[in-house]
Amino acid sequence: MTIQAATSSMDALTSLSKRRGFIFQSSEIYGGINGFWDYGPLGVELKRNVKEAWWADMVRCREDVVGLDCSIIMNPRVWEASGHVGGFSDPMLTCRQCRRHFRADHMDDLITQSDWVASLCEAGEADAEGHLMLTHAKLERWIRKKGSKLAKGMALVKDADTHLDGVAKCVGEAPRALRDVLVALGTPGLPADSDPLPCPFCGGDLTAPRQFNLMFKTHIGAMEDHASTAYLRPETAQGIFCNYRNVLDSYRIRPPFGIAQIGKSFRNEINPRNYTFRSREFEQMEMEFFCHPSEADTWYTYWRDLRYNWYVQLGLHSEKLHLRDHEKDELAHYARACADVEYDFPFGTSELEGIANRADYDLTKHQEFSGKDMHFFDDQTRERFVPFVIEPSGGVDRATLAFLTEAYCEDEAPNDKGEMQTRTVMKFHPRLAPTKVAIFPLVRKDGMPEAATQIYEACKKAGIVAFYDEKGAIGRRYRRQDEAGTPFCVTVDGDTVSDGTVTVRDRDSLQQERLSADDVPAFVARHLHSE
């Protein structure tokens, strides 16, 4: 079996995700809605398995962490205390030509990924340092052939006679970094309040940045006025902080301890992008760990390393996974330390989870705004203190996308005729695989369907997610399960009826072995828990 490289672009993955029922565009029959996604039959199982693995490892297998499930809509004062009402905003730009909106801090990435920039780079030449150079003739040719179609809103393209000479001289005389070239190309004729970069979609000029609050507003009750204004939560953490005292007083627990929650959050992103990575509706898995201030640095290091290793243990063990400590100038004003678990997606390296030492900022703020005492009194040491908080905060959808990306693989395997063919296989960790075992009767006669159905029912009774399939050639059935990421396929054949044995095929190695049909549930369960 020859191993080939995993997908280097999102195209193959998104195609398979829709074809096999992992992820669909929300409201697709009506043209979709940007920033919202639906999980299909396989996707919902994969996502549920990610959440269940997190909950088992973070809550059920520990004695110092308990769970919580908070409401999505909370008292608006919560978001005033947390700073979200006054400060939870991004700088937004709007293209005057195509009316698209962009986050100002994302413009560099969007520009370098746009179609018209790619064609512009192809038209130019790069020097030894990778800087783009364009001659007058090449720039003129690009405007005529590509620019007029891909960047029709650019001042240079709309009025080449006025601007070409000056821009070509500026660009061609000396090497410039790509951003500098684009600034030069976008500058002629733009309004004084415009951003110097042109629109990544049409080349049009952009408005100056203005602040845009990311929280979704709603109203409570019959009247839609200022007094009834509420918000969909932009994060799950604040519900935990608000219930810190309730848990402390009701559950007979004391620091150091954690409160964990998995739930939906909502952010009105200016520019949702990169498939499910940056969406307007998403799920978080967060834990707030409350500890004595003198122990916070030790607990921070503990949780940072533990959370990184969790992803490694579930299959993100390639060179694509990173643990990056924040520099001092990156830290939020309330954070003493922070690290990101990052993954190299085809669209770039991005954060899966952040682990932060938030000090006592959150509890102190809620104490100030609510008037409720957030101190803990240690009756052993007679000390009163506001606990410091260590926060591992991960995205369920981002983690699911990373596991999908890592699992995607193409290799060669024999077909029904023994010929080697390329197959697509999703090599999920068995713990995350949507379906654990598929059962096939070789043919639909001679008692094979009945025997296969009996094994299928036994697996379901044992709590193992199984799939029954009797349609098509056996090789095609294998291929369908390879694309679904099913670790094991069980084939019932003529010998099963006579000696009670079946063939079990391993998804990754393609090795097959015979075992008793009665042992299938135990065999699958044993391998799922031994990985």
Backbone torsions as a table, in degrees:
resi	resn	phi	psi	omega
1	MET	NA	122.0	-179.1
2	THR	-94.4	122.2	179.3
3	ILE	-84.7	131.7	175.5
4	GLN	-110.3	164.8	-177.8
5	ALA	-66.2	148.9	174.1
6	ALA	-68.7	168.9	-176.2
7	THR	-60.3	137.7	178.3
8	SER	-102.4	-0.1	177.6
9	SER	-136.1	167.5	-179.8
10	MET	-82.9	-13.5	-172.6
11	ASP	-60.2	-49.6	-178.4
12	ALA	-64.1	-39.4	-178.1
13	LEU	-68.4	-44.9	-179.6
14	THR	-66.3	-34.8	177.6
15	SER	-64.6	-47.2	178.7
16	LEU	-64.7	-39.1	-177.6
17	SER	-60.4	-39.5	177.9
18	LYS	-76.2	-42.0	-176.9
19	ARG	-62.8	-37.2	-176.3
20	ARG	-100.4	0.0	174.0
21	GLY	83.8	36.3	172.7
22	PHE	-88.4	-53.7	-174.3
23	ILE	-140.3	134.3	176.0
24	PHE	-121.7	153.8	170.4
25	GLN	-68.9	132.3	178.7
26	SER	-64.9	139.0	177.3
27	SER	56.8	36.7	-172.0
28	GLU	-60.0	-34.8	-177.4
29	ILE	-67.2	-15.0	176.6
30	TYR	-107.4	17.0	179.3
31	GLY	95.2	1.1	177.5
32	GLY	80.8	176.5	175.7
33	ILE	-145.6	125.9	-170.2
34	ASN	-65.9	130.6	175.8
35	GLY	91.3	8.3	-179.8
36	PHE	-131.9	138.8	-174.7
37	TRP	-137.4	150.7	175.9
38	ASP	-114.3	142.9	177.7
39	TYR	-100.7	127.0	-178.5
40	GLY	-80.4	-170.4	-175.8
41	PRO	-55.1	-43.6	178.5
42	LEU	-78.8	-37.2	-178.3
43	GLY	-64.6	-39.5	-178.3
44	VAL	-68.4	-32.9	176.5
45	GLU	-69.7	-42.3	178.1
46	LEU	-61.7	-48.0	-179.1
47	LYS	-63.9	-40.4	177.6
48	ARG	-63.4	-38.3	178.8
49	ASN	-66.2	-36.0	175.7
50	VAL	-62.4	-46.3	-179.5
51	LYS	-65.7	-41.1	-179.3
52	GLU	-68.0	-35.8	176.4
53	ALA	-64.6	-42.1	178.3
54	TRP	-63.9	-45.9	-177.5
55	TRP	-65.2	-40.8	179.4
56	ALA	-63.8	-44.1	-174.8
57	ASP	-78.9	-28.8	-176.0
58	MET	-94.5	-25.3	-174.2
59	VAL	-122.1	-61.4	-170.1
60	ARG	-67.9	-29.6	-178.7
61	CYS	-92.3	7.9	-179.2
62	ARG	-125.3	155.9	177.2
63	GLU	-101.9	-8.7	-175.2
64	ASP	-109.2	12.6	178.0
65	VAL	-133.8	133.2	177.0
66	VAL	-120.7	166.7	-175.9
67	GLY	-103.2	165.5	179.8
68	LEU	-154.2	152.2	174.0
69	ASP	-138.1	102.3	-174.7
70	CYS	-96.4	158.9	179.3
71	SER	-71.2	152.8	-179.8
72	ILE	-73.4	-37.9	177.8
73	ILE	-101.5	127.3	-178.3
74	MET	-125.2	171.9	175.3
75	ASN	-56.2	130.0	-177.9
76	PRO	-55.5	-24.9	179.3
77	ARG	-62.6	-25.9	176.9
78	VAL	-56.8	-43.4	-175.1
79	TRP	-80.6	-19.5	170.9
80	GLU	-71.7	-43.8	179.6
81	ALA	-64.3	-38.6	-177.0
82	SER	-77.0	-13.7	-179.2
83	GLY	92.6	1.6	-176.8
84	HIS	-72.4	-33.8	-179.4
85	VAL	-67.2	-42.5	-176.5
86	GLY	-90.1	-26.6	-171.2
87	GLY	-129.1	2.2	-176.4
88	PHE	-90.6	76.2	-176.6
89	SER	-144.6	160.8	177.5
90	ASP	-123.8	149.3	175.0
91	PRO	-73.4	126.0	-174.7
92	MET	-113.8	138.7	173.8
93	LEU	-114.1	149.1	176.6
94	THR	-127.8	133.5	176.6
95	CYS	-78.9	126.6	-179.7
96	ARG	-70.8	-18.2	-177.3
97	GLN	-88.4	-57.8	-174.1
98	CYS	-102.5	-4.5	175.5
99	ARG	68.0	14.9	175.4
100	ARG	-74.2	153.7	-179.9
101	HIS	-110.4	146.3	-178.3
102	PHE	-141.8	148.3	169.4
103	ARG	-78.8	132.5	-176.2
104	ALA	-61.2	-35.0	-177.3
105	ASP	-80.0	-1.3	177.2
106	HIS	-106.3	-0.8	-170.8
107	MET	-63.0	-39.6	-179.3
108	ASP	-58.7	-46.1	-179.7
109	ASP	-64.7	-44.3	-178.7
110	LEU	-64.1	-41.5	-179.9
111	ILE	-62.3	-48.7	-176.2
112	THR	-68.5	-18.2	179.9
113	GLN	-97.3	-3.4	-173.2
114	SER	-77.7	156.8	-176.1
115	ASP	-66.1	-42.2	-175.7
116	TRP	-70.7	-30.1	176.1
117	VAL	-70.1	-38.9	177.9
118	ALA	-60.4	-42.7	179.8
119	SER	-70.0	-33.5	177.7
120	LEU	-66.0	-41.0	178.2
121	CYS	-64.5	-37.6	178.2
122	GLU	-65.4	-31.6	-178.9
123	ALA	-75.2	-25.6	-177.4
124	GLY	-95.6	-171.5	178.1
125	GLU	-128.2	151.6	179.9
126	ALA	-108.2	140.4	176.2
127	ASP	-86.5	-172.4	-175.5
128	ALA	-62.9	-25.3	-179.4
129	GLU	-94.0	5.2	178.5
130	GLY	83.8	10.4	178.4
131	HIS	-80.8	144.1	-177.0
132	LEU	-84.0	135.6	176.1
133	MET	-127.6	137.9	179.2
134	LEU	-132.0	130.5	174.2
135	THR	-85.0	165.4	178.9
136	HIS	-57.3	-46.0	-176.2
137	ALA	-65.8	-41.9	-178.5
138	LYS	-69.5	-38.0	178.3
139	LEU	-66.0	-40.9	178.4
140	GLU	-63.5	-41.5	179.9
141	ARG	-65.6	-39.5	179.7
142	TRP	-65.0	-41.8	178.9
143	ILE	-58.7	-43.6	-175.5
144	ARG	-71.1	-40.1	-172.1
145	LYS	-95.0	-43.9	-174.3
146	LYS	-112.4	-43.2	-174.8
147	GLY	-59.4	-38.0	-177.6
148	SER	-66.2	-20.0	179.0
149	LYS	-98.5	-42.0	-172.8
150	LEU	-90.9	-26.3	-176.2
151	ALA	-135.4	52.5	-173.6
152	LYS	-67.7	-15.5	179.7
153	GLY	-88.5	-7.2	-176.7
154	MET	-72.0	137.2	-178.7
155	ALA	-57.0	-40.3	-179.5
156	LEU	-62.2	-39.5	-178.8
157	VAL	-74.7	-40.0	-177.8
158	LYS	-68.9	-31.5	-176.5
159	ASP	-139.3	67.2	-175.0
160	ALA	-63.0	-37.1	-177.4
161	ASP	-60.0	-36.2	-178.0
162	THR	-76.6	-38.2	-168.1
163	HIS	-108.7	-16.0	-169.9
164	LEU	-60.6	-48.0	-174.9
165	ASP	-60.2	-47.7	-178.0
166	GLY	-65.4	-42.8	-178.5
167	VAL	-69.6	-43.9	-178.8
168	ALA	-62.0	-40.0	178.2
169	LYS	-65.4	-41.9	-179.6
170	CYS	-64.5	-40.6	-176.9
171	VAL	-78.3	-38.9	-170.6
172	GLY	-84.4	-20.6	-174.2
173	GLU	-72.2	-33.3	-176.5
174	ALA	-145.2	150.6	177.0
175	PRO	-62.9	140.4	177.4
176	ARG	-134.6	151.0	172.5
177	ALA	-65.1	156.4	-175.4
178	LEU	-55.8	-43.4	-178.7
179	ARG	-61.5	-39.8	179.8
180	ASP	-64.2	-39.5	177.5
181	VAL	-62.2	-43.8	-178.3
182	LEU	-66.8	-36.3	175.5
183	VAL	-60.6	-44.9	179.2
184	ALA	-62.5	-40.7	-179.2
185	LEU	-69.1	-34.0	-175.3
186	GLY	-89.1	-14.3	-172.6
187	THR	-69.8	-44.5	-172.1
188	PRO	-57.3	126.5	172.4
189	GLY	80.2	5.1	-177.5
190	LEU	-81.5	151.7	175.6
191	PRO	-62.8	157.0	-175.7
192	ALA	-63.8	-28.7	-177.2
193	ASP	-93.4	14.4	-176.5
194	SER	-86.0	151.0	170.0
195	ASP	-70.1	141.6	-176.2
196	PRO	-69.3	-19.1	178.2
197	LEU	-83.8	140.1	176.4
198	PRO	-79.7	164.0	-179.5
199	CYS	-60.7	134.0	-179.7
200	PRO	-68.9	-14.7	-178.3
201	PHE	-98.0	-44.6	-174.9
202	CYS	-123.8	-4.7	-178.4
203	GLY	81.9	1.3	-178.9
204	GLY	-69.3	168.5	-179.4
205	ASP	-82.7	152.3	-174.9
206	LEU	-110.3	148.7	175.2
207	THR	-70.4	165.6	173.2
208	ALA	-67.2	152.2	-179.1
209	PRO	-62.1	140.9	171.6
210	ARG	-137.1	150.0	-174.5
211	GLN	-75.1	140.1	-177.5
212	PHE	-134.4	116.6	-179.9
213	ASN	-73.6	135.6	-171.3
214	LEU	-90.6	-3.9	-177.6
215	MET	-83.0	139.7	174.1
216	PHE	-78.4	126.3	177.1
217	LYS	-89.9	150.1	171.5
218	THR	-147.8	-178.2	179.8
219	HIS	-132.7	144.0	-179.6
220	ILE	-106.5	129.5	178.7
221	GLY	92.2	-170.0	-171.6
222	ALA	-81.0	-24.8	-175.4
223	MET	-101.8	132.2	176.5
224	GLU	-98.1	82.9	178.4
225	ASP	-133.2	-178.7	-176.3
226	HIS	-59.8	-37.0	-177.1
227	ALA	-67.9	-23.1	-178.0
228	SER	-97.3	3.3	-177.1
229	THR	-65.9	133.8	174.2
230	ALA	-141.3	177.3	-175.1
231	TYR	-136.2	144.8	165.7
232	LEU	-73.0	135.3	-172.8
233	ARG	-63.1	135.3	176.3
234	PRO	-88.0	-6.5	177.0
235	GLU	-160.1	160.4	-179.4
236	THR	-91.4	-13.7	-171.2
237	ALA	-61.6	-39.0	-173.3
238	GLN	-65.5	-30.0	175.3
239	GLY	-63.3	-34.8	177.4
240	ILE	-67.8	-45.5	-179.6
241	PHE	-62.1	-39.7	-179.8
242	CYS	-66.7	-27.1	-179.0
243	ASN	-100.0	5.7	-179.6
244	TYR	-52.6	-48.3	-177.6
245	ARG	-68.4	-38.4	179.2
246	ASN	-60.2	-45.1	179.3
247	VAL	-66.7	-43.1	-179.4
248	LEU	-59.4	-41.9	-175.3
249	ASP	-82.7	-27.1	-172.9
250	SER	-98.5	-22.1	-169.9
251	TYR	-108.0	4.4	178.7
252	ARG	52.3	53.9	179.7
253	ILE	-128.5	155.9	-177.1
254	ARG	-142.0	154.5	177.5
255	PRO	-59.4	144.0	2.4
256	PRO	-82.1	130.8	176.3
257	PHE	-153.6	161.7	-178.8
258	GLY	-123.8	154.4	172.9
259	ILE	-122.5	124.5	-174.7
260	ALA	-113.2	151.7	179.4
261	GLN	-154.0	140.9	170.1
262	ILE	-119.1	129.7	-179.3
263	GLY	-172.5	169.7	-179.1
264	LYS	-77.0	143.1	171.6
265	SER	-134.2	163.4	-173.0
266	PHE	-139.0	130.5	175.2
267	ARG	-138.3	128.9	-177.8
268	ASN	-80.8	70.1	-176.5
269	GLU	-57.2	136.2	178.3
270	ILE	-64.5	-41.1	-174.2
271	ASN	-139.1	78.0	176.5
272	PRO	-59.1	139.5	-176.1
273	ARG	-161.4	175.5	178.1
274	ASN	58.7	53.1	173.3
275	TYR	61.2	-126.6	-177.4
276	THR	-87.5	1.6	-174.1
277	PHE	-66.3	-47.6	179.8
278	ARG	-119.3	99.4	-175.4
279	SER	-119.7	169.1	178.0
280	ARG	-89.2	-23.1	172.8
281	GLU	-123.5	126.1	-174.9
282	PHE	-152.3	168.7	180.0
283	GLU	-116.0	140.8	178.7
284	GLN	-117.6	152.6	169.7
285	MET	-126.4	107.2	-172.3
286	GLU	-125.6	151.0	174.5
287	MET	-139.0	132.6	174.8
288	GLU	-108.7	120.3	-176.3
289	PHE	-108.0	116.5	-174.5
290	PHE	-95.9	126.6	-175.7
291	CYS	-146.5	169.0	176.2
292	HIS	-66.8	140.2	-178.8
293	PRO	-53.3	-34.2	-178.7
294	SER	-71.4	-16.1	-178.3
295	GLU	-103.7	-1.1	-171.4
296	ALA	-63.2	-41.9	-178.3
297	ASP	-63.9	-39.3	178.6
298	THR	-66.1	-44.4	179.2
299	TRP	-67.8	-33.7	177.0
300	TYR	-60.4	-48.1	179.1
301	THR	-61.9	-40.1	179.4
302	TYR	-60.6	-51.2	-176.3
303	TRP	-71.6	-33.7	177.3
304	ARG	-59.8	-48.4	-177.5
305	ASP	-71.6	-37.7	-179.0
306	LEU	-64.9	-42.3	-178.1
307	ARG	-69.3	-37.6	176.4
308	TYR	-61.7	-45.6	-177.8
309	ASN	-67.1	-25.3	177.7
310	TRP	-61.0	-43.8	178.2
311	TYR	-66.9	-37.7	178.1
312	VAL	-61.8	-45.9	-177.5
313	GLN	-65.3	-24.3	-179.5
314	LEU	-98.1	13.1	169.3
315	GLY	117.0	-10.3	177.8
316	LEU	-87.8	62.3	-173.0
317	HIS	-104.2	13.8	-179.5
318	SER	-87.3	-178.5	178.4
319	GLU	-70.9	-1.1	-178.5
320	LYS	-80.9	-12.3	-177.1
321	LEU	-98.1	136.0	-177.6
322	HIS	-136.5	152.1	170.0
323	LEU	-117.3	112.6	-173.5
324	ARG	-117.6	119.8	175.6
325	ASP	-78.7	138.3	178.5
326	HIS	-73.1	142.8	170.9
327	GLU	-74.4	162.9	-176.7
328	LYS	-59.7	-36.0	-178.1
329	ASP	-77.5	-6.1	176.6
330	GLU	-91.3	-20.4	-171.1
331	LEU	-66.8	143.2	170.0
332	ALA	-63.2	156.5	-173.7
333	HIS	-61.2	-23.8	-177.8
334	TYR	-96.0	-8.3	-171.6
335	ALA	-92.1	136.3	174.6
336	ARG	-88.3	-27.0	179.0
337	ALA	-162.8	154.1	178.6
338	CYS	-158.2	144.6	175.4
339	ALA	-139.0	147.6	177.8
340	ASP	-113.0	136.0	166.1
341	VAL	-88.1	115.6	-173.6
342	GLU	-116.6	153.5	-179.9
343	TYR	-134.0	141.2	179.6
344	ASP	-84.7	91.1	174.2
345	PHE	-77.0	164.2	174.5
346	PRO	-58.6	-26.5	179.7
347	PHE	-91.8	3.5	177.3
348	GLY	130.4	170.1	-180.0
349	THR	-80.2	125.7	-175.9
350	SER	-142.7	161.8	-172.9
351	GLU	-79.6	132.4	171.2
352	LEU	-95.3	-38.9	-174.8
353	GLU	-154.3	144.9	174.3
354	GLY	-115.9	138.9	176.2
355	ILE	-118.9	118.9	-172.0
356	ALA	-129.9	145.1	167.7
357	ASN	-94.6	101.6	-174.4
358	ARG	-89.2	5.1	-178.1
359	ALA	54.3	-143.9	-179.1
360	ASP	-104.5	19.1	-173.2
361	TYR	-57.2	-51.5	-171.9
362	ASP	-67.7	-48.8	-179.6
363	LEU	-64.2	-37.2	178.4
364	THR	-65.1	-41.5	179.1
365	LYS	-63.9	-44.3	179.7
366	HIS	-69.3	-31.1	174.4
367	GLN	-64.6	-41.0	-179.8
368	GLU	-66.0	-46.3	-174.4
369	PHE	-79.7	-32.4	-176.0
370	SER	-94.1	-22.4	-175.3
371	GLY	78.4	6.5	179.4
372	LYS	-92.5	138.4	-177.7
373	ASP	-74.1	123.8	-179.9
374	MET	-106.0	10.6	178.4
375	HIS	-73.8	151.0	170.9
376	PHE	-110.0	132.3	178.0
377	PHE	-103.3	117.1	178.4
378	ASP	-87.8	107.2	-176.1
379	ASP	-73.1	-7.0	176.2
380	GLN	-87.9	-45.7	-178.9
381	THR	-96.2	-7.6	-177.8
382	ARG	62.4	30.0	-178.1
383	GLU	-107.4	139.5	173.2
384	ARG	-108.3	131.1	179.1
385	PHE	-154.2	152.4	169.7
386	VAL	-87.9	119.5	-176.3
387	PRO	-61.3	148.3	165.9
388	PHE	-80.9	156.4	-175.5
389	VAL	-124.4	128.9	170.5
390	ILE	-104.8	126.1	-173.0
391	GLU	-120.6	105.5	163.6
392	PRO	-86.5	117.7	-176.1
393	SER	-127.7	112.2	-177.9
394	GLY	-119.7	157.2	177.1
395	GLY	-97.7	125.5	178.9
396	VAL	-64.1	-45.7	-177.9
397	ASP	-67.2	-37.7	178.9
398	ARG	-67.3	-42.6	178.0
399	ALA	-63.9	-42.5	178.9
400	THR	-61.1	-42.1	178.4
401	LEU	-64.5	-38.6	178.0
402	ALA	-65.0	-42.1	178.6
403	PHE	-66.6	-36.3	174.8
404	LEU	-62.7	-46.3	-177.9
405	THR	-64.1	-44.9	-178.8
406	GLU	-66.3	-34.6	-175.7
407	ALA	-73.4	-28.6	-174.2
408	TYR	-64.4	126.8	-178.0
409	CYS	-151.1	149.5	173.0
410	GLU	-122.8	130.0	176.5
411	ASP	-142.5	-170.8	-179.7
412	GLU	-115.2	137.0	-179.3
413	ALA	-146.5	152.8	-179.6
414	PRO	-72.2	143.2	174.8
415	ASN	-90.5	-166.7	-178.1
416	ASP	-62.2	-25.3	-179.3
417	LYS	-93.4	3.3	-179.3
418	GLY	84.6	4.6	179.8
419	GLU	-85.6	140.3	-179.9
420	MET	-76.7	126.9	178.8
421	GLN	-134.5	154.2	176.8
422	THR	-72.7	132.5	176.0
423	ARG	-123.1	149.8	172.3
424	THR	-99.9	130.0	-177.1
425	VAL	-137.0	137.5	175.9
426	MET	-99.8	105.6	-174.1
427	LYS	-91.9	64.8	177.1
428	PHE	-67.2	149.1	165.8
429	HIS	-58.1	136.5	-176.6
430	PRO	-52.8	-31.8	-179.6
431	ARG	-65.5	-27.9	-177.5
432	LEU	-99.6	-17.3	-175.4
433	ALA	-55.2	130.9	-178.0
434	PRO	-58.9	-45.3	176.7
435	THR	-115.6	133.7	-175.2
436	LYS	-90.3	-32.5	-178.0
437	VAL	-151.6	142.0	174.7
438	ALA	-116.4	138.4	-177.7
439	ILE	-116.8	127.0	-177.9
440	PHE	-123.1	130.9	161.4
441	PRO	-80.7	135.4	-177.3
442	LEU	-60.1	-44.0	175.0
443	VAL	-137.2	163.0	-177.1
444	ARG	-93.2	58.0	177.1
445	LYS	-165.1	180.0	175.6
446	ASP	58.1	32.8	175.0
447	GLY	78.0	1.5	-177.7
448	MET	-68.8	-44.5	177.6
449	PRO	-58.9	-38.4	-179.6
450	GLU	-65.7	-42.0	178.7
451	ALA	-66.7	-40.0	179.3
452	ALA	-65.9	-40.3	178.9
453	THR	-62.7	-37.7	179.3
454	GLN	-63.1	-41.3	177.6
455	ILE	-66.9	-41.4	179.0
456	TYR	-58.9	-46.3	-179.8
457	GLU	-66.1	-35.8	179.1
458	ALA	-65.6	-38.5	178.5
459	CYS	-66.3	-43.6	179.3
460	LYS	-63.0	-39.9	179.2
461	LYS	-63.5	-30.4	179.7
462	ALA	-83.5	2.3	178.5
463	GLY	83.1	17.7	-179.3
464	ILE	-99.8	127.7	179.2
465	VAL	-71.8	113.8	-175.3
466	ALA	-121.4	162.5	-180.0
467	PHE	-136.3	134.8	179.8
468	TYR	-109.1	132.4	-178.5
469	ASP	-146.9	124.5	179.0
470	GLU	-124.2	10.9	-174.7
471	LYS	-104.4	131.3	176.0
472	GLY	92.5	170.2	177.7
473	ALA	-63.2	152.2	-175.4
474	ILE	-61.8	-35.2	178.9
475	GLY	-63.8	-39.3	178.5
476	ARG	-68.4	-36.1	177.5
477	ARG	-65.9	-38.6	174.7
478	TYR	-60.0	-44.3	-177.3
479	ARG	-63.7	-38.9	178.6
480	ARG	-62.3	-41.3	179.8
481	GLN	-73.5	-30.3	174.4
482	ASP	-61.6	-42.6	179.5
483	GLU	-70.7	-23.8	176.2
484	ALA	-84.0	-13.8	179.1
485	GLY	84.4	18.8	-178.1
486	THR	-70.9	122.4	-174.5
487	PRO	-65.8	-34.5	-174.3
488	PHE	-134.1	140.9	172.7
489	CYS	-121.2	132.7	-179.2
490	VAL	-113.3	124.1	-179.0
491	THR	-111.0	125.4	175.1
492	VAL	-95.2	123.4	-177.1
493	ASP	-126.8	-166.6	-177.1
494	GLY	-61.8	-33.2	-179.2
495	ASP	-71.1	-23.0	-178.0
496	THR	-61.6	-43.2	-178.0
497	VAL	-65.4	-33.5	-176.5
498	SER	-88.0	-40.7	-176.1
499	ASP	-118.9	-0.4	174.8
500	GLY	75.8	17.3	179.3
501	THR	-108.7	158.2	179.4
502	VAL	-133.8	166.2	175.6
503	THR	-100.5	128.8	176.3
504	VAL	-111.2	125.5	-178.6
505	ARG	-108.7	130.8	177.2
506	ASP	-86.3	131.5	-175.8
507	ARG	-60.4	-44.6	-171.6
508	ASP	-83.8	-46.9	-176.6
509	SER	-86.9	-18.7	-175.1
510	LEU	67.0	7.9	177.7
511	GLN	-70.6	144.9	179.4
512	GLN	-122.9	146.1	177.0
513	GLU	-145.1	155.1	178.8
514	ARG	-98.8	139.1	173.6
515	LEU	-152.5	168.8	-178.6
516	SER	-65.5	138.9	178.3
517	ALA	-58.8	-34.0	-179.9
518	ASP	-67.5	-20.8	-176.8
519	ASP	-91.1	-1.6	-175.1
520	VAL	-59.6	-49.7	-179.5
521	PRO	-58.5	-43.2	-179.6
522	ALA	-67.4	-38.6	178.8
523	PHE	-61.3	-48.0	-178.4
524	VAL	-64.8	-45.7	-179.2
525	ALA	-60.8	-40.4	-179.0
526	ARG	-63.7	-42.7	-178.6
527	HIS	-73.6	-30.2	178.5
528	LEU	-67.0	-34.0	-175.9
529	HIS	-95.2	-7.0	-179.1
530	SER	-93.9	-12.3	-177.4
531	GLU	-73.4	NA	NA
